[in-house]
Each structure stands twice: as C-alpha cells, then as structure tokens.
C-alpha cells in the first residue's frame, strides 16, 4: 500500500460517511456502530462532520427503512447504508452521494449481503473496485477505509459460504493494496480478534451493543494507526 500523509485534524473539518448494509443502517431501537464511532470522534477527533443522503433505521415491522427510533436520536444520523444492500447496490449510487454530500472519508462495511445472495467472491471484488472508481469520479481525493466481512452465523455452519467469505476477504486486501494511491488512499481495517457472534450479535449476524463498540473500534484503530486520525478507541468501561 502506498503511504499517505497523515491528515492534520486541525487543518479543516473532516467529513465522514458511513457506507454499509444491515449491520450499518441498524434497526429501530438500536444505537448502531455509527453512534459508537461518533462518540469516539467527539472524544478525540478534531473538527468533523457526519454526512450522507440517508438518516433512517430499518423498521422490521414495516420491512422498510422508515424509522428514526434510534436509542439515542441526538447524534448526526446521516449515512449511506441499506438493509440488504452490498457492494453491488452501492457502486451505482456512491458517486452521487459523494458529489452531493462531500465526504472526505468513507467508512465501508459491505460484502456479507453480496456473498449471501447476489455474487461470488470474484464478482463481489469486482463490484468493490467499481465502487472505488465511482467514488473517485466524484472526489478524486476521497479516502476509503473498508472492513472485511466479519464472522457471521451462516459461515459457522455453511462451509462453502465460509470459503467464499475467506476468498473475498483475500481479494479485498489485494484490491486495497492495488488501488491505494497517495492522493486517494485506501485502508483495510482489521476484524476485531475478540469478535464472537455468540456474544457480540443478537442473531449471529447483527451487532448488539458490544458488537457495535467492536466495529467502531475496528475503524477507529485503523484510522488512528494508518492515517493519524483521532486516537485509540476507548472501551465503554473507560468512557
């Protein structure tokens, strides 16, 4: 990966946009890991904004993203996330979102839905590369931090699916290394070593409170170590 000059948080306001699937949009009544990351920004980042074309949660009873019933509604709720959406769905819309909302940094958690319902590992990696190209078409200096597909209940019991997840994560790491350039760097976050689907999710896939903190921590640590943004993530007990 090409080295990128660390961003000086005091230079100007940094604009973050969360991009993801059901793990990122969250459902009614949840805090979401977006909220946990926002708390992290408040503690240790310089001037920042959270941007995006959407702000709702998914309402399971309505089977639609129509809820604003966040566990804590008083935070910047903007995002580009959708229940059941993956790299396949976000690649065609990210350029318009970047152009309209002006993010400097995209925090991306995608891939599980693609592999589970739409595309194999190779096709998913191709859509990830298209996503990067589309985002850069709107902002050639955009930075992108991506999280590999994290452990989930299907991979625990479905060996072929688990193999596709592992293969995609390898292809994702290669794409990040191939596509990262000094003017528009890419960064691969690490799956939290302690992430346990039986402890950190409520259904084997979607994060509960402890899982939300671990996903937020994965991005916070990557940005701090890779680009000098913010600081180390502090556990809830330390806050």
N, C-alpha and C positions, 0 to 999 in steps of 0.2 A: 504494500500500500504506500502511496506517495505521502510524505509528511505534509501536514498542513500547519500554517501558522496559527497558534492558539488565538482565539478571539479574546480580546480585552473586554470584559463585561462592562467596563466603564466608558467604552468608546461611544456606544449608541445603544438604543433599545434593541434587544434580540426578540424576534417574533418566532414562536414555536407553533407548529401544527401537528396534532396527533392524527395519525392515519392508521386505521385498523378495522378489524372485524368485530364479532360479538364480544370478545374479550376487552375491546377498547371502548365501544359505544356503551356497553353495560346495559342493565335493565332497571326498570323502575324500583326505587328504594335503595339502590347501591350508591356508594361513594364513587367508584371506578378508580383504576390506577391513574387516570388523568388527574383526578383530585389529589391523589397522594404525591404525584410529581409536582403539581402546582404548589403544594405545601413545601416541598423541597426547594423550589425556586424562591419562594418567599423567604426562606431561611438563609439562603446562601448565594443567590444569583444577583447580578446587577440588574439594571433596568430591563424589563422583559414584557412581552405581551403574549397571550394565547389567542390564536386566530383560527379561523376555519369557516366553511359555509354552513355548517350544521351545528345544532346545540342540543338536540333531544336525546333521550334514552329510548331503548326499545321497551314497548309495553307488551308483555306476553299475552295479556288477556285480549288485547286488540290485534295482536300479531302484526304490529306496525311500530315504527319509530316515532311515536307521538307523545311520549311522556316527558315532563320536566320535573318529575318527582325524585330529584336527587336527595340522597341522605343529607348532604349539605349543599343547598342550592346557591350559596353565596360564594361562588368561585367562577372564574372565566370558563364557561362551558363549551366554548367553540371547538369544533373538531371536524375531521373528515373520516368518519367511521360509520360502518353499517353492519347490522346483523345479517350474517350470511353473505358478506362481501369479501372478496380477496384481491390478490394482485390483478386477476382477470378483470375485475369490476373497477378497480381504482385507476388502472393505467389509462383508460379513456377519459377520466374526469379530473385527474390531478393537475393537468396544465391549467384548466380554467380556475381551479381552486387556488393554485399558486398565483396566478395572474390577478385574481380578484382580491386575495387576502394578504399577499405579500410576505409569506413566511421566509425566514432565514434558515430555519432548521426544521426538517421533517423527522418525526419520531414514529417509526413504522413497525407495526406488529401485524403481519399478514402471513398467509401461507396455509394455515390449517384447513380453512374452508376450500381453498383451491384443490388441495390434495384429497380432501374428503369427498368432494362432489363433482369437480369440474375437470381438472387437469392432472397429468402425471408430473413427476419431478422436473423433467426436462422442459415441458411446456410451461410449468409454473416459473421456472428460472427465466425462460424467455419473456414472460409477462413482467417479471421483475425488472429485467433490462429495459423493456419498453417503458415501464413506469419511470425509471431514472431519466430516460431520454425525453419523455413528455414533461417531467418536472423541470428539467433544464431548458426546455424550449421556452418556458415561461420565465425562468430565472436562471441564467447560466451560472450563477454563483451559489445556488442553493446547496445546503449541506443536508445529508441524509444519514440518519442512524437507524439501523434495522436490527430487529431481534429475530434469531432463528425460531423455527416452530418449536414451541416448548412442549414438555411432556403432557400427554392427554390420555383419557381413558381408552380410546379406541386403539391407540398404539400399544397399549398394555396387553390387549387381547387379540389383536389382528396383526400377525407377523408381516404379511405383505405390505400393509399400510405403514407399519413401523419402518420397514425398509425404504419405502418411498420418502418418508419424513427424513430419515437419515441421509438419503441421497440428495434430497433437495437442500438440506442444510449445508452439505458439502458444496453443492453448486452455488448456493447463496454466498458462501465465504469466498469462492473463486470470483464470482461476479463483483463483489465488493472490492476485492483486490484489483481486478481488471479495470473497473470503471472509475475508481477513485483518482482524482487529479487535484493538484494543489488549489486550483481556483474553485473547485466544487467537490470537496472531499466526501467520501463515504466511510462509514464506521459500522463495524459489526459488534453489537452488544453480546454479552455472554449470558447464556441461560443460567439463572441462579443455581448454584450447586445444591442448595438445600431445598429446591422446589419439589414438593411432594403432592401429587394430585389428590392423595387421601387426606391431606392436612390443609392444603392451600387453595382448594377449589370447593365449590358446593355441589358439583355434579360430575367431577372428573375432568372437566374442561374449563369452566368459567371460574375466575378467581374470586375467592372470598376476601375478607379484609386482609389476612396475612398474605394471600397471593397478590393482592393489589400492591401492597408495600414491596413485595419482592420484584414485581415487574417494574415498578417505578424505580427501584434501586438499581436494576439492571441498566436502565437507560442513564440514570444519574451517574453511576460509576463509569460507564463508557464515555460520557461527555466530559466528565472531570479528568479522566486519565488520558483520553485521546485528544481532546481539544482545549483543555483548560477551562471549561465552562462549569461554573458552580463549584461544589466541593463534594466530599464524601457523603453518601446517604446516611442519615442518622435513623436508627431503628425507632419505632414508636415509643419504646420504653425510655429512650434518651431524649425525647422531644418534650 
